[in-house]
Amino acid sequence: MINRKSLMVPMVALALSSVALSSVAVECPPNCAPYARPAPDKRTFRSEAVDRALAALAARIADPQLRRMFEACYPNTLDTTVRKDGYVITGDIDAMWLRDSGQQMWPYLRFAKEDAKLAELIRSVVRRQFGFMRHDPYANAFYDTARLGVFKNDETAMKPGVHERKWEIDSLCYPLRLAHGYWKATGDTSLFDDSWKRTVRVVLSTFKEQQKKTGQKTSYRFRRKAQNPTDSLSNEGYGPPVNPVGLIASAFRPSDDACTFQFLVPSNFFAVDVLGKAAEILSKVNGDEVLAEECRALASEVSSALKRHAVVKTKDFGEIYAFEVDGYGGALLMDDANAPSLLSLPYLCGVSSKDPVYRNTRRFVLSKANPYYFEGSALSGIGSPHTGLGRAWPLSVVMRALTAETDEEARQCLEALVGSTAGTGFIHESVDVNDASKFTRPWFGWANTLFGELVYDMVESGRIAGRVLKML
């Protein structure tokens, strides 16, 4: 059952029908966002394959608002965030997050085989990610030079070139996912040399250390002098204790907020999935069955622990996945907007959308039972402690569409997103649910590109053909 009210937006109606998927020109109304794509000579990277596909698909979208957003958002990573030698910034912060850059490149994999220049860009991004991971597997964001930036005084083992050193499991997962996706898209095995195998060993070592089987005090600790308590870890920087049951501890969430319980369930699912992907490469490309089996064994251990400890029985929703657990019986029931999240499990982490526990979980996280699900007149969706109460993240609405149970649900999500940009034509980090003009992060490459991926897939697959987007 779709909650229509939860996606309501007081904006111009969209017309995406079989007519809208034609090349019929439509005048843009007065409140339509301006064409916001940079001029060709201002773009940081140009892919002829992406530009051709963009033009062809945009011509099938008659609604001018959606068409303009798609034309600006889908190539936003290439247009604005690419720097030299595979260094890709997140947008309005001049640093490269392993998470963000891994997802920012993902929608362009489909063109890598036909565009040698684009393929080289993706390879260079992965190589740089691997180098960062070996430099410091506990850091989440890096610079392109050996400088120390704004967080140089954090109480942790900061190294030159590290922007921020918040340990987040997903930081090591996204590059492995991108590398595997690149291989599948192109058949190119040039990435998988000895440096790749060294990177996998670093990942395995880090994951195993953070299972905390030898004690709560590992080589990683982190404290920051900050007003926000979610920017630092308790217990002298080691964080809240966990029972070593086989899960991997994550000090921080993808939102960069400290975990309440350090066994972050979505990120553990993500680790299981990418360890399997790494094992496939090691076996089929490298012929290294020993290292491949080490990946498989850890994935199996974590998967079994998730089955034992991550499922919670609730009165209203049945069995659902907890967001975080501690292995002692403690569980946090919520979802955060940033991904990996519980909502994103089928899109990102290899969990079947038909898994009954996931389906129950999805109903929970998209309801008021989730303390970070916010409804309003401008937008409704999942938010985050990172941006405070009453702010939904458009990223969560995109993820809802990508995991939608029906075309109708995806269509409503798309309409809500188009109506919540405050006239900018871009996707923001968070939006006040009752006033879209109050938003955070005007330039957020990951969110823009992911929205473009959603539109591309919906039009290409015909999921919105024959449908009409109208005021709800």
Backbone torsions as a table, in degrees:
resi	resn	phi	psi	omega
1	MET	NA	124.0	-178.1
2	ILE	-88.6	131.8	176.0
3	ASN	-84.6	94.9	-176.5
4	ARG	-63.2	-40.6	-178.5
5	LYS	-59.8	-34.4	-175.2
6	SER	-68.1	-14.0	-179.1
7	LEU	-113.7	12.0	-173.1
8	MET	-67.3	138.6	176.1
9	VAL	-138.7	130.9	-177.9
10	PRO	-86.8	60.3	-175.4
11	MET	-128.2	178.2	-179.8
12	VAL	-59.6	139.7	178.9
13	ALA	-70.2	150.3	175.6
14	LEU	-101.9	150.3	177.3
15	ALA	-119.1	89.1	179.0
16	LEU	-113.7	86.5	179.2
17	SER	-124.3	-169.3	175.2
18	SER	-61.8	-27.4	175.1
19	VAL	-72.1	-41.7	-177.4
20	ALA	-65.3	-25.7	178.9
21	LEU	-86.3	37.9	176.7
22	SER	-123.7	-175.8	-178.7
23	SER	-98.0	19.3	-179.7
24	VAL	-65.8	128.8	-179.7
25	ALA	-78.5	139.1	179.5
26	VAL	-131.3	132.4	179.0
27	GLU	-67.9	142.3	179.1
28	CYS	-81.5	129.7	-179.8
29	PRO	-68.9	167.5	-175.8
30	PRO	-56.9	-33.6	-177.6
31	ASN	-92.3	12.8	178.3
32	CYS	-72.1	139.5	178.8
33	ALA	-63.1	146.4	179.3
34	PRO	-67.8	156.6	174.4
35	TYR	-65.5	117.8	-166.7
36	ALA	-112.7	3.7	179.1
37	ARG	-72.8	135.8	179.5
38	PRO	-61.3	153.0	175.2
39	ALA	-61.6	151.6	-176.6
40	PRO	-50.5	-39.0	-177.6
41	ASP	-77.3	-5.4	179.0
42	LYS	-102.9	-4.6	-176.4
43	ARG	-79.5	143.4	-175.2
44	THR	-82.3	-17.1	176.3
45	PHE	-157.0	139.7	179.9
46	ARG	-123.8	128.1	175.9
47	SER	-118.2	118.4	179.3
48	GLU	-64.6	-35.3	179.7
49	ALA	-65.9	-43.8	178.5
50	VAL	-65.0	-43.4	-179.0
51	ASP	-63.1	-40.4	178.1
52	ARG	-63.5	-46.5	-179.5
53	ALA	-65.9	-38.7	179.3
54	LEU	-61.2	-46.9	-179.3
55	ALA	-64.6	-41.5	-178.1
56	ALA	-66.0	-42.4	-178.3
57	LEU	-75.2	-38.6	179.3
58	ALA	-60.9	-33.6	179.6
59	ALA	-65.2	-17.2	179.1
60	ARG	-90.6	-1.6	-178.6
61	ILE	-107.8	108.5	-176.9
62	ALA	-77.8	-32.3	-178.1
63	ASP	-66.1	120.5	-173.6
64	PRO	-67.0	-34.8	-179.7
65	GLN	-64.7	-50.1	179.6
66	LEU	-64.8	-41.1	-179.0
67	ARG	-61.6	-45.2	179.9
68	ARG	-63.9	-41.2	178.0
69	MET	-62.5	-45.1	-179.9
70	PHE	-61.6	-44.6	-178.5
71	GLU	-62.9	-30.6	-179.8
72	ALA	-90.0	-36.0	-172.5
73	CYS	-82.0	-43.3	-174.2
74	TYR	-59.7	-44.3	179.4
75	PRO	-91.9	12.8	-171.6
76	ASN	-58.8	-38.7	177.4
77	THR	-60.9	-49.1	-179.4
78	LEU	-67.0	-38.3	-175.6
79	ASP	-70.4	-32.6	-166.4
80	THR	-129.4	-17.3	-168.5
81	THR	-116.9	-5.1	-176.6
82	VAL	-81.8	127.1	174.5
83	ARG	-115.5	-169.5	-173.7
84	LYS	-73.6	151.6	171.2
85	ASP	55.5	41.7	174.6
86	GLY	76.6	15.4	177.6
87	TYR	-90.0	116.7	-175.9
88	VAL	-122.9	115.5	-178.6
89	ILE	-81.9	163.7	-177.4
90	THR	-79.9	-15.3	-177.1
91	GLY	136.5	-111.6	-174.3
92	ASP	-78.1	5.6	171.5
93	ILE	-119.4	124.4	-174.5
94	ASP	-81.5	65.2	176.7
95	ALA	-151.7	160.0	-178.9
96	MET	-108.0	113.2	174.1
97	TRP	-86.2	135.8	175.9
98	LEU	-61.1	-40.3	179.3
99	ARG	-64.0	-56.3	-174.4
100	ASP	-60.9	-47.9	-176.6
101	SER	-65.5	-33.9	177.5
102	GLY	-63.0	-38.0	179.0
103	GLN	-83.5	-33.1	-178.5
104	GLN	-60.9	-34.8	-179.9
105	MET	-81.7	-19.8	-169.8
106	TRP	-56.3	-47.4	-175.9
107	PRO	-65.5	-13.5	-177.5
108	TYR	-94.3	-2.5	-179.9
109	LEU	-59.1	-32.2	-176.5
110	ARG	-64.0	-17.7	-178.4
111	PHE	-105.7	-3.4	-171.6
112	ALA	-65.3	-33.5	-176.7
113	LYS	-69.0	-30.8	-177.7
114	GLU	-96.3	-8.7	-176.9
115	ASP	-126.4	99.8	-175.7
116	ALA	-62.6	-35.7	179.4
117	LYS	-65.9	-41.5	177.6
118	LEU	-67.2	-41.6	178.1
119	ALA	-58.8	-41.5	178.9
120	GLU	-65.8	-37.1	175.8
121	LEU	-60.3	-47.6	-178.3
122	ILE	-64.2	-41.5	176.6
123	ARG	-59.8	-43.1	-178.2
124	SER	-67.5	-34.3	175.8
125	VAL	-64.2	-45.9	-179.7
126	VAL	-64.1	-43.0	178.5
127	ARG	-60.4	-42.3	178.8
128	ARG	-65.2	-41.2	177.3
129	GLN	-59.4	-45.5	178.8
130	PHE	-60.2	-41.6	178.4
131	GLY	-63.5	-41.6	176.8
132	PHE	-61.6	-44.2	-177.7
133	MET	-62.1	-39.1	177.3
134	ARG	-72.2	-33.4	179.1
135	HIS	-63.9	-45.4	177.5
136	ASP	-159.9	98.1	-177.8
137	PRO	-67.4	-12.9	-179.2
138	TYR	-93.7	-4.5	179.3
139	ALA	-89.0	149.0	-179.4
140	ASN	-105.7	-20.2	-176.3
141	ALA	-146.6	146.5	-171.1
142	PHE	-136.8	164.3	172.7
143	TYR	-104.7	167.8	177.5
144	ASP	-91.2	2.6	176.2
145	THR	-133.2	168.0	-177.4
146	ALA	-84.2	54.1	179.3
147	ARG	-104.8	164.0	170.8
148	LEU	-111.0	129.3	-171.9
149	GLY	-103.4	-143.9	-170.8
150	VAL	-66.0	-21.8	-177.0
151	PHE	-104.9	24.8	-175.9
152	LYS	-65.7	-18.8	-179.2
153	ASN	-95.3	5.7	174.6
154	ASP	-59.5	144.6	179.0
155	GLU	-84.1	83.0	178.6
156	THR	-163.3	173.6	-176.2
157	ALA	-82.8	71.3	-179.5
158	MET	-66.9	140.7	177.8
159	LYS	-120.7	153.1	174.7
160	PRO	-56.1	137.4	-179.6
161	GLY	94.0	-8.7	179.2
162	VAL	-92.7	124.9	175.1
163	HIS	-79.7	-48.1	-178.7
164	GLU	-147.4	144.1	-174.0
165	ARG	-120.3	57.2	175.3
166	LYS	-96.4	120.3	-178.0
167	TRP	-75.1	116.1	179.4
168	GLU	-134.1	120.9	-176.6
169	ILE	-50.2	-42.8	-173.3
170	ASP	-64.8	-19.9	178.5
171	SER	-61.3	-31.2	178.0
172	LEU	-89.6	-12.2	-177.7
173	CYS	-86.7	-44.0	-175.3
174	TYR	-58.3	-42.7	178.5
175	PRO	-63.9	-37.1	178.0
176	LEU	-65.7	-39.9	176.8
177	ARG	-62.1	-44.5	-179.2
178	LEU	-65.1	-42.0	179.7
179	ALA	-61.7	-44.8	179.2
180	HIS	-65.1	-42.8	178.4
181	GLY	-62.2	-38.8	178.2
182	TYR	-63.1	-45.3	178.6
183	TRP	-59.8	-45.3	-179.2
184	LYS	-66.1	-35.6	-177.1
185	ALA	-76.0	-31.6	-171.8
186	THR	-117.4	-24.5	-173.1
187	GLY	78.9	-1.0	-178.6
188	ASP	-75.1	126.2	-178.8
189	THR	-108.0	9.4	-173.8
190	SER	-64.8	-19.6	179.3
191	LEU	-73.0	-21.2	-164.7
192	PHE	-100.7	67.9	179.9
193	ASP	-103.3	-161.0	-179.1
194	ASP	-64.7	-33.4	179.6
195	SER	-66.3	-32.4	174.8
196	TRP	-63.0	-44.9	-179.0
197	LYS	-67.2	-35.6	175.6
198	ARG	-64.6	-37.9	178.7
199	THR	-63.9	-43.1	178.2
200	VAL	-61.4	-40.9	179.3
201	ARG	-63.9	-37.0	176.5
202	VAL	-64.0	-42.3	178.7
203	VAL	-61.7	-47.4	179.9
204	LEU	-60.8	-44.6	-179.7
205	SER	-61.9	-42.5	-179.1
206	THR	-67.6	-46.6	178.5
207	PHE	-58.9	-44.1	-178.0
208	LYS	-66.8	-40.4	177.2
209	GLU	-60.5	-37.4	-177.2
210	GLN	-84.3	4.2	165.0
211	GLN	-74.9	-15.8	173.1
212	LYS	58.2	39.1	178.9
213	LYS	-74.4	-20.5	-179.5
214	THR	-102.4	7.9	177.3
215	GLY	134.8	163.3	-177.2
216	GLN	-72.9	-28.0	-177.4
217	LYS	-92.4	98.7	178.1
218	THR	-96.1	-170.6	179.6
219	SER	-72.7	-12.1	-178.6
220	TYR	-102.1	129.6	169.7
221	ARG	-145.4	156.7	-174.6
222	PHE	-154.5	128.3	171.5
223	ARG	-141.5	144.9	178.4
224	ARG	-135.8	137.1	174.1
225	LYS	-80.5	100.5	-175.7
226	ALA	-149.8	153.7	178.1
227	GLN	-69.6	-32.2	-178.6
228	ASN	-81.5	115.8	-177.7
229	PRO	-65.7	-20.1	179.5
230	THR	-78.1	-0.4	177.4
231	ASP	-92.9	2.9	-176.3
232	SER	-141.3	164.7	179.6
233	LEU	-108.9	145.1	178.4
234	SER	-77.8	-178.6	175.8
235	ASN	52.7	54.1	177.0
236	GLU	60.3	26.7	175.9
237	GLY	95.5	0.7	179.1
238	TYR	-93.1	-12.4	177.3
239	GLY	84.3	174.2	-179.4
240	PRO	-64.9	144.6	-177.1
241	PRO	-69.2	152.6	175.2
242	VAL	-130.3	156.2	175.0
243	ASN	-89.7	121.5	-174.6
244	PRO	-70.6	86.8	-174.9
245	VAL	-104.5	4.9	179.8
246	GLY	112.9	-15.0	176.5
247	LEU	-77.9	164.4	-179.8
248	ILE	-102.2	129.7	179.6
249	ALA	-80.6	137.6	174.1
250	SER	-120.9	122.5	-178.4
251	ALA	-67.9	-36.1	-176.6
252	PHE	-129.6	158.0	176.8
253	ARG	-86.3	169.9	173.9
254	PRO	-58.7	-21.0	175.9
255	SER	-75.3	-5.9	-175.4
256	ASP	75.7	14.1	174.5
257	ASP	-94.5	146.2	178.9
258	ALA	-63.6	141.5	177.3
259	CYS	-72.2	147.7	171.5
260	THR	-76.6	-50.8	170.3
261	PHE	-117.1	131.3	-165.4
262	GLN	-78.8	-9.0	173.4
263	PHE	-85.4	88.3	-177.5
264	LEU	-79.7	110.7	-168.8
265	VAL	-63.1	-50.9	-179.9
266	PRO	-57.2	-39.5	-178.9
267	SER	-69.3	-31.3	174.7
268	ASN	-68.2	-39.0	173.9
269	PHE	-60.8	-41.6	179.5
270	PHE	-62.3	-42.7	179.2
271	ALA	-61.1	-42.5	177.9
272	VAL	-58.2	-45.7	-176.7
273	ASP	-65.1	-47.5	-175.5
274	VAL	-74.8	-27.6	174.3
275	LEU	-63.7	-37.2	174.9
276	GLY	-65.4	-38.7	177.9
277	LYS	-66.7	-41.6	177.8
278	ALA	-62.7	-41.2	179.8
279	ALA	-62.1	-37.9	179.0
280	GLU	-62.9	-43.6	178.9
281	ILE	-65.3	-46.8	-178.3
282	LEU	-59.7	-37.7	-179.1
283	SER	-75.6	-50.1	-171.4
284	LYS	-83.4	-30.3	-177.7
285	VAL	-99.6	-48.8	-175.4
286	ASN	-89.0	-20.6	-176.1
287	GLY	66.3	24.5	-178.7
288	ASP	-101.3	85.4	-176.9
289	GLU	-71.1	-26.2	179.8
290	VAL	-66.3	-50.3	179.8
291	LEU	-69.1	-36.2	177.2
292	ALA	-61.3	-42.8	-179.2
293	GLU	-67.9	-31.9	176.6
294	GLU	-64.0	-39.8	176.1
295	CYS	-64.9	-45.3	-179.2
296	ARG	-62.7	-40.6	-178.0
297	ALA	-64.6	-43.1	179.1
298	LEU	-66.8	-41.4	178.2
299	ALA	-60.1	-41.7	-179.9
300	SER	-65.4	-41.1	179.5
301	GLU	-63.3	-45.6	-179.8
302	VAL	-66.9	-40.3	179.1
303	SER	-60.9	-44.2	178.3
304	SER	-63.4	-39.5	179.2
305	ALA	-66.5	-36.0	176.5
306	LEU	-62.0	-41.4	179.7
307	LYS	-63.9	-35.1	-177.5
308	ARG	-81.3	-33.2	-167.2
309	HIS	-120.6	-15.4	-173.0
310	ALA	-95.4	-8.9	-176.5
311	VAL	-98.9	129.1	-178.9
312	VAL	-123.4	136.0	178.2
313	LYS	-90.1	126.8	-179.5
314	THR	-118.3	159.6	-178.7
315	LYS	-70.9	-44.2	-171.3
316	ASP	-91.6	-21.0	-173.3
317	PHE	-123.9	-2.1	-176.1
318	GLY	76.8	-151.1	179.8
319	GLU	-77.0	127.3	178.8
320	ILE	-132.7	163.2	173.6
321	TYR	-83.2	131.6	171.5
322	ALA	-71.9	157.8	176.2
323	PHE	-79.4	-43.8	177.5
324	GLU	-140.3	147.7	174.1
325	VAL	-137.8	166.3	179.9
326	ASP	-117.7	-0.9	-179.1
327	GLY	81.9	-10.0	177.1
328	TYR	-97.7	-4.0	-175.1
329	GLY	114.7	-11.4	177.5
330	GLY	-75.8	139.8	-179.1
331	ALA	-145.6	138.5	176.2
332	LEU	-106.0	119.0	-178.5
333	LEU	-100.9	102.5	178.5
334	MET	-169.7	-179.3	166.6
335	ASP	-143.6	147.5	177.6
336	ASP	-105.6	152.7	-174.6
337	ALA	-69.9	-33.3	-174.2
338	ASN	-74.8	154.6	-173.7
339	ALA	-111.5	139.3	14.1
340	PRO	-74.3	137.6	176.8
341	SER	-131.1	172.4	175.8
342	LEU	-63.7	-39.9	179.9
343	LEU	-60.2	-36.0	-173.1
344	SER	-84.5	1.9	-172.0
345	LEU	-52.5	-43.7	178.8
346	PRO	-71.0	-34.9	-178.4
347	TYR	-71.1	-38.7	-166.5
348	LEU	-114.6	-28.7	-163.9
349	CYS	-119.1	10.5	174.2
350	GLY	78.0	9.8	178.1
351	VAL	-85.4	134.7	-179.3
352	SER	-66.9	136.3	176.1
353	SER	-67.1	-15.2	178.4
354	LYS	-92.6	-4.6	176.1
355	ASP	-56.5	120.0	-175.9
356	PRO	-60.3	-32.4	178.5
357	VAL	-69.4	-40.3	176.4
358	TYR	-63.0	-43.1	-177.5
359	ARG	-63.0	-40.0	174.6
360	ASN	-63.8	-42.1	-179.8
361	THR	-62.1	-40.8	-179.8
362	ARG	-61.9	-41.9	177.2
363	ARG	-62.2	-38.9	179.6
364	PHE	-65.5	-50.3	-172.5
365	VAL	-71.1	-20.3	177.9
366	LEU	-99.1	27.3	178.4
367	SER	-130.7	170.2	179.1
368	LYS	-71.2	-7.2	173.3
369	ALA	-68.5	-24.5	173.1
370	ASN	-81.6	115.5	-175.5
371	PRO	-62.6	-13.8	178.7
372	TYR	-111.7	26.1	169.2
373	TYR	-102.1	120.6	-174.2
374	PHE	-119.4	136.8	177.6
375	GLU	-115.7	142.6	178.4
376	GLY	-160.6	-179.4	-177.8
377	SER	-79.1	-19.2	-179.5
378	ALA	-96.4	-39.4	-179.4
379	LEU	-165.2	150.3	173.7
380	SER	-131.7	139.1	-180.0
381	GLY	174.7	-173.0	-179.9
382	ILE	-83.4	137.4	177.4
383	GLY	-111.0	-152.2	-174.6
384	SER	-159.9	145.0	170.7
385	PRO	-56.2	-21.8	-178.4
386	HIS	-61.7	-33.0	-179.1
387	THR	-115.9	-1.5	173.0
388	GLY	92.6	176.0	-175.7
389	LEU	-71.5	149.2	174.8
390	GLY	76.9	13.1	178.9
391	ARG	-122.8	116.4	176.2
392	ALA	-91.3	148.6	177.0
393	TRP	-98.1	121.9	174.1
394	PRO	-53.6	-30.0	177.2
395	LEU	-55.5	-37.7	179.5
396	SER	-69.9	-31.4	178.1
397	VAL	-72.6	-38.5	173.2
398	VAL	-59.3	-44.9	-178.9
399	MET	-66.7	-33.9	175.3
400	ARG	-62.6	-41.1	179.0
401	ALA	-66.7	-41.4	-179.4
402	LEU	-66.1	-23.9	179.0
403	THR	-110.3	15.7	-173.0
404	ALA	-58.9	144.1	179.0
405	GLU	-82.9	-20.5	178.7
406	THR	-140.1	159.0	174.6
407	ASP	-62.4	-34.6	-180.0
408	GLU	-62.4	-41.6	178.5
409	GLU	-63.8	-44.5	179.1
410	ALA	-61.9	-41.1	-179.9
411	ARG	-62.2	-42.8	179.2
412	GLN	-65.9	-37.3	176.2
413	CYS	-61.7	-42.9	-179.0
414	LEU	-62.5	-43.3	178.8
415	GLU	-63.2	-41.3	179.1
416	ALA	-61.8	-41.0	-179.6
417	LEU	-64.8	-44.8	-179.3
418	VAL	-62.6	-31.5	-177.8
419	GLY	-88.6	7.8	-173.4
420	SER	-123.6	23.9	-176.9
421	THR	-96.8	0.2	-178.0
422	ALA	58.3	34.6	176.5
423	GLY	79.0	3.0	-178.3
424	THR	-84.8	-25.3	-176.4
425	GLY	78.0	9.5	178.8
426	PHE	-123.3	158.9	178.9
427	ILE	-90.3	134.1	-177.6
428	HIS	-105.7	173.3	178.0
429	GLU	-68.8	-54.1	179.3
430	SER	-141.4	156.7	-178.1
431	VAL	-135.9	133.8	171.7
432	ASP	-60.0	126.1	-171.5
433	VAL	-66.2	-15.5	178.7
434	ASN	-112.9	-0.4	-179.3
435	ASP	-155.3	96.2	-175.1
436	ALA	-64.6	-15.9	178.6
437	SER	-73.2	-13.4	177.0
438	LYS	-99.6	96.7	-177.0
439	PHE	-135.9	163.2	175.3
440	THR	-111.6	146.8	175.8
441	ARG	63.5	91.6	179.0
442	PRO	-71.8	-18.6	-177.1
443	TRP	-132.9	97.2	-173.2
444	PHE	-129.8	91.1	-170.5
445	GLY	-56.3	-43.3	-177.8
446	TRP	-60.3	-50.5	-176.7
447	ALA	-62.9	-40.4	178.7
448	ASN	-61.9	-47.7	-176.0
449	THR	-68.9	-36.5	178.4
450	LEU	-65.8	-38.7	174.9
451	PHE	-61.1	-43.4	177.7
452	GLY	-60.6	-40.1	176.6
453	GLU	-60.3	-42.2	178.3
454	LEU	-59.9	-49.4	-179.0
455	VAL	-62.9	-45.5	-179.7
456	TYR	-55.5	-49.4	-176.6
457	ASP	-67.8	-36.7	-179.4
458	MET	-67.4	-41.3	-179.9
459	VAL	-73.2	-46.9	-177.2
460	GLU	-61.7	-37.6	-177.7
461	SER	-83.0	-11.0	-178.2
462	GLY	77.3	15.5	-176.9
463	ARG	-65.9	-20.4	178.7
464	ILE	-110.1	3.0	177.5
465	ALA	-64.4	137.5	178.6
466	GLY	79.8	0.6	-179.8
467	ARG	-105.8	154.9	176.7
468	VAL	-123.8	121.2	175.0
469	LEU	-80.8	123.3	-176.7
470	LYS	-138.5	171.2	175.9
471	MET	-59.3	132.5	-177.5
472	LEU	-84.1	NA	NA
